[in-house]
Amino acid sequence: MTRYEIFKNLLWPGQVKDSEVENRLQALTEVVFDLLAEVEALRELTIRNQGGQTAGKESAYGRAYEDTAVLMHDSGGPTSGMQKLIERFYPEFEETVRPGWAEKRAWRECLMMQRLGFTEAQIAEYKRTALQVEHQP
C-alpha cells in the first residue's frame, strides 16, 4: 500500500465506500504492526542505553518523541502534519516483487533502513532474505 492509499483509507473515512472497508482495515492493520515494532525497538534501545532508567525530556528519545509530536501538528506547506508523519514510513510507489510477477509491494521497512544508513546493497540483500523466509513451507 502506498502512502496516499494509507492516508486516504485511514484519514478520509467519509470518502471510503462500503466496498472499500476491507482496504481501510488492511491499511490500519499494516500501520499498527509497523508502529508496534518500531515503538518497541526504540523503547528497548532507550532502556538499554540508560541502564534501565528513563530521563524524560532530558533523554534523546524524549526529545525525539516531542519533535515527532510537534511534526504531527505541522500544517505548513502542501501537506498536513499527519501526512508528513506518514511520508516518513510509507513509500510513494509500489514496486514489482519479482520480475514477471503481477504482485507489487511497497517495502515500507526499506525507507527506515535508508534513514538508518543501510546501503542499497544491504537493502537489496534484506529484500532477498525477506522474500526467502516469506515463501518457506
C-alpha positions in Angstrom: 0.0 0.0 0.0 1.4 3.4 -0.9 1.4 6.5 1.5 -1.5 8.0 -0.4 -3.6 4.9 -0.2 -2.9 4.6 3.6 -3.7 8.3 4.1 -6.9 8.1 2.1 -8.1 4.9 3.7 -7.4 6.0 7.3 -7.9 9.7 7.4 -10.6 10.3 4.8 -13.2 7.8 6.1 -16.1 9.8 4.7 -14.7 9.1 1.2 -14.3 5.4 1.7 -17.2 3.5 0.2 -18.6 0.4 1.9 -16.9 -1.8 -0.7 -13.5 -0.2 0.4 -13.8 -1.0 4.1 -11.5 -4.0 3.7 -8.8 -1.7 2.3 -9.2 0.6 5.3 -8.9 -2.4 7.7 -5.8 -3.6 5.8 -4.2 -0.2 5.9 -4.9 0.1 9.7 -3.6 -3.4 10.4 -0.3 -2.6 8.5 0.2 0.7 10.3 -0.5 -0.8 13.7 2.0 -3.6 13.4 4.7 -1.4 11.8 4.3 1.1 14.7 4.3 -1.6 17.4 7.6 -3.0 16.1 9.2 0.5 15.8 8.0 1.7 19.2 9.2 -1.5 21.0 12.6 -1.2 19.3 13.0 2.4 20.3 11.9 1.9 23.8 14.1 -1.1 24.3 17.0 0.9 22.9 16.3 3.8 25.3 16.1 1.5 28.3 19.4 -0.3 27.3 21.3 2.9 26.7 20.3 4.4 30.0 20.9 1.4 32.2 17.2 0.7 32.7 16.4 4.3 33.7 14.4 6.9 31.7 15.1 10.6 31.8 12.0 12.2 30.1 12.8 15.3 28.1 16.4 15.0 29.1 16.9 11.8 27.0 17.4 11.8 23.3 14.3 9.6 22.9 12.2 12.1 24.9 13.3 15.0 22.7 12.8 13.0 19.5 9.3 12.0 20.7 8.4 15.6 21.4 9.8 16.7 18.0 7.6 14.0 16.3 4.6 15.0 18.3 5.1 18.6 17.1 5.5 17.3 13.5 2.1 15.8 13.6 0.7 19.3 14.2 2.7 21.0 11.4 0.3 22.1 8.7 2.9 24.2 6.9 3.3 23.6 3.1 1.1 21.4 0.9 0.6 18.6 3.4 -0.8 18.2 6.9 1.3 17.1 9.9 -0.2 13.7 9.8 0.7 13.3 6.1 4.3 14.4 6.9 4.5 11.7 9.5 3.1 9.1 7.1 5.7 10.1 4.5 8.5 9.0 6.9 7.2 5.5 7.0 5.5 4.7 3.7 6.8 4.9 0.1 5.1 6.8 -2.6 5.2 3.9 -5.1 4.9 0.2 -5.1 7.4 -2.0 -7.0 7.3 -5.4 -8.6 8.3 -8.1 -6.1 10.0 -10.3 -8.7 10.5 -9.9 -12.4 7.4 -11.1 -14.3 5.2 -11.1 -11.2 2.0 -9.2 -11.0 2.4 -8.8 -7.3 3.6 -5.5 -6.1 4.9 -4.4 -2.7 5.6 -1.0 -1.1 8.6 -2.3 1.0 7.8 0.1 3.9 10.6 -1.1 6.1 13.2 -0.1 3.5 12.5 3.6 3.9 13.5 3.2 7.6 16.6 1.2 6.6 17.6 4.1 4.3 17.1 6.6 7.2 19.3 4.3 9.4 22.1 4.4 6.9 21.8 1.0 5.3 23.5 0.8 1.9 21.5 0.0 -1.3 23.3 -3.4 -1.4 22.3 -4.1 2.3 18.7 -3.2 1.5 18.7 -5.4 -1.6 20.1 -8.3 0.5 17.3 -7.7 3.1 14.7 -7.9 0.3 16.1 -11.2 -0.9 16.1 -12.6 2.6 12.6 -11.4 3.3 11.3 -13.0 0.2 13.0 -16.3 1.0 11.6 -16.5 4.5 8.1 -15.5 3.4 7.9 -18.3 0.9 9.2 -21.1 3.2 7.0 -24.2 3.5 
